[in-house]
């Protein structure tokens, strides 16, 4: 089986979707202006979807309290220093420096403006073709 999407309960799916489109290069595959405001976003390769929604019957998790190692949404970056700087200028918050892994991969963590941890990764060898 192939994963279709990964879903996240967020307080303002429309604003989060807009930020992800403008700053992370995602595209809205399906969106709604009616509750639960579900937005399905595709990565720039059309290989992965995330769903952002708000269901008022449930709490919105405070992602700012979740350690980056426990949960993060990772994005491949061709220029991690430039992308990190650009995202910080767009409202992301630093969550540590760029680190070089033993195999040579470059990684860093940021928080989107709503507290969700984003990882930027520049891999020596891509994980998927």
C-alpha positions in Angstrom: 0.0 0.0 0.0 1.0 3.6 -0.6 0.5 6.3 2.0 -2.0 8.8 0.7 -1.7 11.6 3.3 -0.7 12.5 6.8 -3.2 14.6 8.7 -2.6 17.4 11.3 -5.2 19.1 13.5 -4.3 22.9 13.4 -6.1 26.0 14.7 -6.2 27.8 11.4 -5.9 25.4 8.4 -6.4 28.1 5.8 -3.6 30.3 7.1 -1.2 27.3 7.6 -2.0 26.1 4.1 -1.3 29.5 2.7 2.1 29.8 4.5 3.1 26.3 3.3 2.2 27.1 -0.3 4.0 30.4 -0.3 7.1 29.4 1.7 7.5 25.6 1.3 6.4 25.3 -2.3 3.4 23.1 -1.6 0.3 23.1 -3.7 -3.3 22.9 -2.6 -4.9 19.8 -4.2 -8.2 20.2 -2.4 -9.3 22.9 0.1 -12.5 23.9 1.8 -13.7 27.2 3.4 -16.3 25.2 5.4 -15.7 23.3 8.6 -13.4 21.4 9.1 -11.6 23.6 6.6 -9.6 20.6 5.3 -6.8 21.4 3.0 -4.8 18.7 1.2 -1.3 19.9 0.3 1.1 18.2 -2.1 4.8 18.6 -2.0 6.5 20.1 -5.1 7.1 16.6 -6.5 3.5 15.5 -6.1 4.7 12.5 -4.1 3.4 13.2 -0.6 0.2 14.8 0.8 -0.5 16.4 4.1 -4.0 17.3 5.3 -4.5 20.3 7.5 -7.9 20.6 9.2 -9.7 21.9 12.3 -12.3 19.8 14.1 -13.8 21.8 16.9 -14.7 18.6 18.8 -11.0 18.0 19.6 -8.2 20.1 21.1 -5.5 21.4 18.9 -2.2 19.9 20.0 0.4 22.5 21.2 3.1 21.5 18.7 5.5 24.0 20.3 5.8 21.7 23.3 6.6 18.6 21.2 10.4 18.0 21.0 11.7 18.0 17.4 13.0 14.4 17.8 9.5 13.3 18.7 7.7 14.7 15.7 8.7 16.8 12.7 7.8 17.3 9.1 10.9 17.0 6.9 11.6 18.9 3.7 14.4 18.1 1.3 16.5 21.2 0.6 19.0 21.9 -2.2 20.4 24.9 -0.3 19.8 24.4 3.4 21.4 27.7 4.5 19.4 29.8 2.1 16.2 28.0 2.8 16.7 28.3 6.6 17.3 32.0 6.4 14.4 32.5 4.0 12.0 30.6 6.3 13.1 32.5 9.4 12.5 35.8 7.5 9.0 34.4 6.7 8.2 33.8 10.4 9.7 30.4 11.2 11.6 30.2 14.4 15.1 28.7 14.9 15.3 25.4 16.7 19.0 25.0 16.7 21.8 25.3 14.1 22.5 23.4 10.9 24.2 20.1 11.9 26.3 17.8 9.8 25.4 14.1 10.4 28.1 11.4 10.4 27.2 10.4 6.8 27.5 14.0 5.6 23.8 14.9 5.5 23.0 18.5 6.6 19.9 18.9 8.9 18.3 21.6 10.9 15.1 22.2 12.8 12.8 25.2 12.6 9.3 25.8 13.9 6.6 27.1 11.6 4.7 30.2 12.9 2.2 27.9 14.7 4.9 25.8 16.5 5.1 22.7 14.3 8.6 21.4 13.9 10.0 21.5 10.4 13.2 19.8 9.5 15.3 20.8 6.5 17.6 18.1 5.2 20.2 18.1 2.5 21.1 14.5 1.9 24.3 13.2 0.4 22.3 10.3 -1.0 18.5 10.7 -1.5 16.3 8.3 0.3 13.8 8.0 -2.5 14.3 8.3 -6.2 
